[in-house]
Amino acid sequence: MHILHIETSTKICSIAVSYGKEVLGFLDMTEGMNHTAQLAPAIEELLKSKSIKPGDLAAVSVSSGPGSYTGLRVGSSTAKAMAYALGIPLLPVPSLYALAGAAIKQQPKAQLVIPMIDARRNEVYTAVYDQDLRELVPVSSMLLDTSSFERILDPDKLIILCGDGSWKVDQDRLPEPTIIDRSIQSSAIHLVDPAYDMFVGHRHGDILHFVPFYLKPPNITQPRTLA
């Protein structure tokens, strides 16, 4: 079955289309936070390039957060609208879980994975997963400082840090054999495997009531008052 995948939890606006667990095509757009303008035309372009009609889709998956408030809102609104209009399931995939799955696939010897999504200032959204993608430390917002990883890092285990939030971490301050793999970034292709498993397991989202896991409210700045 064909599934469309939408990942907008970070600055990357990403879409993919798969058949089963086979990726047929994808687009990763890195031109900044312009998801509102990019997403719909990109979906149309990708489906057309693969000769897939919207009616051919069996489901729509979407990165469900945490991440950028605006990005998640745009992605979820688009996914819900398509799922409702086409009468197909909505498959919400947790953003950090998808990153962790990509890390295990790329670094199969990893014993722990700490995916990170950039939050405000010196913060990241993160969690800790084991080799079987079991969540050992729940999703939270972490302030990065000298003691951030004291209770998490284990010098006896190979630990992988990944995601755009990992750019805020200084590799030199981490004990060996911890690795920062910055090549693993949020992408719709990382939704393919978990979304397929959700589809065949009939673990569908509620189209009408689904809300992304924002974790934090939007960062709204107050307009300046003129003197």
C-alpha positions in Angstrom: 0.0 0.0 0.0 1.1 3.6 -0.6 1.6 5.8 2.4 2.5 9.5 2.4 4.8 10.8 5.1 5.1 14.3 6.4 7.9 15.6 8.7 7.8 19.2 9.7 9.0 19.2 13.4 12.2 21.0 12.6 13.5 23.6 10.1 13.6 20.8 7.5 10.3 20.4 5.6 10.3 16.8 4.5 7.9 14.5 2.7 8.2 10.9 1.4 6.0 8.3 -0.2 6.4 4.6 0.3 5.0 1.3 -0.7 5.1 -1.0 2.3 8.5 -0.2 3.8 10.0 0.7 0.4 10.7 4.4 -0.1 9.6 5.4 -3.5 10.7 9.0 -3.3 11.3 11.9 -0.9 11.9 15.6 -0.7 13.9 17.3 2.1 13.6 21.1 1.8 16.1 23.0 3.9 15.3 26.6 3.0 14.3 27.5 6.6 10.9 27.8 8.3 8.7 28.2 5.2 6.7 25.1 5.7 3.3 26.7 5.0 4.3 27.7 1.5 6.4 24.6 0.7 4.4 21.7 2.0 1.3 21.4 -0.3 3.1 22.1 -3.6 5.8 19.6 -2.6 3.3 16.9 -1.9 1.6 17.5 -5.3 5.0 17.4 -7.0 6.2 14.2 -5.3 3.0 12.3 -6.0 2.9 13.4 -9.6 6.6 12.5 -10.2 5.8 8.9 -9.0 2.5 8.7 -10.9 0.6 8.3 -7.7 -2.9 9.9 -7.3 -4.1 11.0 -3.9 -6.8 8.3 -4.2 -4.0 5.7 -4.3 -2.9 6.5 -0.8 -3.8 4.0 1.9 -2.7 6.3 4.8 -0.9 9.5 5.8 1.7 9.6 8.5 2.9 12.7 10.2 5.6 13.5 12.7 3.7 14.2 15.9 6.2 16.1 18.0 7.8 17.5 20.0 9.4 20.1 17.8 8.7 23.5 16.2 5.2 24.7 17.2 4.6 26.3 13.7 6.1 23.3 11.8 4.0 20.7 13.7 0.9 22.8 13.3 1.4 23.0 9.5 2.2 19.3 9.1 -0.6 18.0 11.3 -3.2 20.3 9.7 -2.2 19.1 6.2 -2.1 15.4 7.2 -5.4 15.6 9.0 -7.1 17.4 6.0 -5.8 14.8 3.6 -6.7 11.8 5.8 -10.2 13.2 6.3 -10.8 14.1 2.7 -9.5 10.8 1.4 -11.1 8.7 4.1 -7.8 7.0 5.1 -6.0 6.5 8.4 -3.8 9.1 10.1 -0.6 7.7 11.5 1.0 10.0 14.1 4.7 9.0 14.6 6.6 10.6 17.6 9.4 12.7 16.3 12.1 11.5 18.7 11.1 7.9 18.2 11.5 8.2 14.5 15.0 9.7 14.9 16.0 6.9 17.4 14.9 4.3 14.9 17.0 5.9 12.2 20.0 5.9 14.5 19.7 2.2 15.3 19.4 1.4 11.6 22.6 3.5 10.9 24.5 2.5 14.0 23.3 -1.0 14.8 25.9 -1.5 17.6 24.5 1.4 19.6 23.2 0.4 23.0 21.4 3.6 23.8 20.2 6.4 21.5 19.6 10.0 22.6 17.8 11.8 19.8 17.7 15.6 20.1 15.5 18.3 18.5 16.5 21.9 18.8 14.3 23.9 21.2 14.8 27.5 22.3 18.1 28.9 23.2 20.3 26.3 25.0 17.5 23.7 25.2 16.7 20.5 23.3 13.7 18.1 23.3 15.1 14.7 24.0 14.5 11.2 25.3 16.5 8.0 25.8 15.9 4.7 23.9 17.5 1.3 24.0 18.4 -1.0 21.1 14.8 -2.2 20.9 13.5 1.4 20.8 12.0 1.1 24.3 11.8 4.5 25.9 14.0 4.5 29.0 13.8 8.2 29.8 10.6 10.0 28.8 10.4 12.9 26.4 11.3 16.2 28.0 12.9 19.6 27.5 16.5 19.6 28.6 18.7 22.6 29.4 22.2 21.9 28.2 24.8 22.6 30.7 27.8 20.8 32.2 25.7 18.4 34.2 23.1 17.6 31.5 24.2 14.0 30.9 25.6 13.0 34.2 22.7 10.6 34.9 22.3 9.4 31.4 25.7 8.7 29.9 27.3 5.3 30.7 31.0 4.8 29.8 30.4 1.1 29.4 27.8 1.6 26.7 28.0 2.8 23.1 25.6 5.8 23.0 24.6 7.7 19.9 23.4 11.3 20.0 21.6 12.6 16.9 19.2 15.2 15.5 19.6 18.9 15.0 19.7 19.5 18.7 23.0 17.5 18.9 24.7 20.4 17.2 24.5 22.2 20.6 26.5 19.5 22.3 30.3 19.6 22.5 31.7 16.2 21.6 34.9 16.9 23.6 32.9 17.1 26.8 31.3 13.6 26.3 32.9 10.4 27.7 34.0 7.8 25.2 32.5 5.8 23.5 29.6 8.3 23.1 29.2 9.4 19.5 27.4 12.4 18.0 26.1 11.4 14.6 25.0 14.7 13.1 24.2 13.1 9.8 21.0 11.7 11.3 18.5 14.5 11.0 14.7 14.6 11.0 13.3 13.4 7.7 10.1 11.9 6.4 12.0 8.7 5.4 12.4 7.9 9.1 8.7 7.7 9.4 8.3 4.9 6.9 9.0 1.9 9.1 7.1 3.0 12.2 4.2 4.2 10.1 3.9 0.9 8.3 4.0 -1.0 11.6 1.2 1.3 12.9 -0.8 0.8 9.8 -0.7 -3.0 9.8 -1.2 -3.0 13.6 -4.3 -0.8 13.2 -2.9 1.8 15.5 -4.4 4.8 13.8 -4.8 8.3 15.1 -8.0 10.1 15.7 -8.3 12.4 12.7 -10.7 14.8 14.3 -9.1 15.1 17.7 -5.4 14.6 17.0 -3.2 17.4 18.3 0.6 17.3 18.0 2.7 17.0 21.2 4.1 20.5 21.3 5.6 20.1 24.8 6.0 23.9 24.9 3.7 26.8 24.0 4.6 28.9 20.9 7.4 31.5 21.3 5.4 34.7 20.9 7.3 37.9 21.1 5.5 41.1 22.3 5.5 44.0 19.8 7.4 47.0 20.9 5.5 50.0 22.0 6.4 53.3 20.4 7.5 56.1 22.8 
